[in-house]
């Protein structure tokens, strides 16, 4: 019996927890889309808010030289950990079905997930120290890893990655400032273009999903 099958024998996750996880994912996804769409404006006017909304590595690196590093790390790690925790909860609720669903819709990603599944079966939550990614969080949830084991490993993993990103961003702060200055001089135009690109991306992504044949 695989570790996923063993996990399936556990008690089901309460419905209220599943709903809370979906609500967190939905709220943070909207926040991420909004932050990315208005990233030129936020990068110039409110860099910490940009990271709070959309904590992508490129955003963290660009603002690293303009925000207190410990504050930046705290906000980024907290924001990423909250999203990861919600993904972990859904992995616990749906188990191997979550991996199978991804595998059916994105074969390359599905294969990577299965490879990570085998690696996670050996390393367990320690894998999160080096790879605190959403795919690993799904596997950790599906394997019914204890929260008291998962959460410290997750926070430590995110802290390592964010520390490295902030360090690199600080080292190249002068180059990042050139990007900030570029957007500052063209703030309205760059923001409008970025919003339009995000709207177009969301539109075509949804249209592609709607037109996909049922599985």
N, C-alpha and C positions, 0 to 999 in steps of 0.2 A: 504494500500500500504506500503510495507517494505521500509526501508531506502535505500536499494540497488535499488529498482525500482524507487524511487524518484531520485536517482543519475543518473539513465539511461536517464532521461528526459533532462539533461543538454546538453550544446553544446559539440560536439565531440572534442576530443583532436587533434590539428593539426598534420598532418602526419610527419612534420619535427621534432616535439617534440618526437613522438613515435620512430622515427628512431634514434634520439639522445639517448633516453633511452636504446634502444637495443644495440647501439654502446658502451655506458658506461658499461652496464652489460657484454657484450662480452669481452671488454678490461680488466675489473676488474676481471672477472672470470679467464681469462688466467693468469693474474698477480697472483691471489690466488693459482692457480694450480702450477705455476712456483715457487712461494715462498715456498709452502709446499714441493715440490719435492726437492728443494735445501736447505731445512730448516737447516740441520746440518751445512752446509758450512756457511750459512748466520747467523746462531745463534752465531757462533764462530767469524766470520770475520766482519759482518755488521748487528748487531742486529736491528738497527732502520729501515734498508731497509727491513728486514724480516717482520717487523710489517707493513710497508708501502705496501708491496705486499700482505701479508696474515695476516690480523689482528685478527687471532683466539685468543680466551682467553688464550690457553696454550702458544702461542708465546709471548703474552703480559706479562704473568706472569713470563716466563723464562728470559725475558730481563729486567724486572723491576728494578733489582738491579744494572744494568750496564748502564742505560740510564737515563738522567735527567727526573724526573717524569712528569714535566709539558710539556716538549717536547714530551715525549712518549704519554701522554694523548692527546695532540693536534693532533698529526699525526694519532693516532688510531681513535679518534672521527671523524676527517675529512674524513678519508678513509671509515669508516663504514657509515657515514651519506651520502656520495656521492652514495654509492651502494644502500642504503635504498631509497634515493630520486629517483633514476632511477626505482626501483621497484614500488614506489608510482606512478610514471608517467605511468607505464604500467597498474597498477591497475585502474587508471583513464581512460585509453584508452579502456580497455577491460571489465571493470566492473565485474559483477557477472560471466561472462563467464570465467574469470581467476580463480575464486574459483571453478567453476564447472569442469574446465579442470584438476585442481589438484585433486579434489575429485574423478574423474573417474579413475585416474592413481595411486592414493595412498589413499585407502579408510580410513585408520586410520588418515592420515593427513587431509583428507577432512572433517572428522567428527570434528577434532579439530578446523579446520577453521570455520566451521558452529557454533561451540560453541563460538569461539572468535567473530564471527559476531554478535551474540546476546549480548555478553558482550560489544562490541564496540558500538552497538546501544544505550547502556545505558551510557557508560562512555565517548565515543567520543575520541578525541585526547589525553585526560588525560591518557588513557590506555598506551600510548607510554612512559610515565614517568617510569612505572614499567616494561613494556614489549616492548622495542624498536626493536622487531623482524621483520623479513621480512614478515611473515604472517600478522602481524598487519599493516604493511605498505601497503600491497596489499589491505586490507580491508579499510584502510584510503583513498587510492586512489579510490577504487570502490565506496566509499561513497561520493566522491567528496569533501573531507575535504579541506578547503582553505589552500593554501601553507603557508600563514602567520600564521595560527594556527598550521599546521602540523610541520613545520620546527623547531620552538622553542621547541615544545614538544619532537620532535625526538632528537635534539641535547642534550637537558637536560637528556633524558632517556639514551642515549649512554654515556653521561658524568658520570652519576651515576654508570652505570655498569663498565665502564673503570676505574673509580676512585677506586672502590672496588677491581677490578682485580689487579691494580697496587699496591694498599695497601697490598693485600695478597702476591703478588710477592715480594714486598720489605721485608715483614716480614719473608719470607722463602727464602731470597736471597742466604743464605749459601747452602741450599739444591739444589737450582737451579744451583748454580755454579758447583756442583758435576756433574750435567747433562752436562753442558757446557764443563767441563774438560774431561768427558768421550768421547764426540764427538770430541774434539780437539785432543785427542790421536789417534782417529780412523777416521780422517776427510774424507779421500778418500773413505774408505770402507763404512762408514755410509751414505755418500752422494750418492754413487752408489746404495746402497740398497734402500734408500728412493726414488730415481728417478725411479728405477725398479718397486717398489711397486705402485707408482703413475701412471706409464704407464700401468701396469697390471690392476689397478682399473679402469682407464678410458676406457681401451679396453673392459673389461668384462661388464662395465656399458653400453657402446654403443651397444655392441653385444646383451645384454639383451633387450634393448629398441627396437633394430631392429627386434628381434625375437618375440616381443610381438604382439598378435593379434590386428588388428585395432578395434577401438571403434566406 
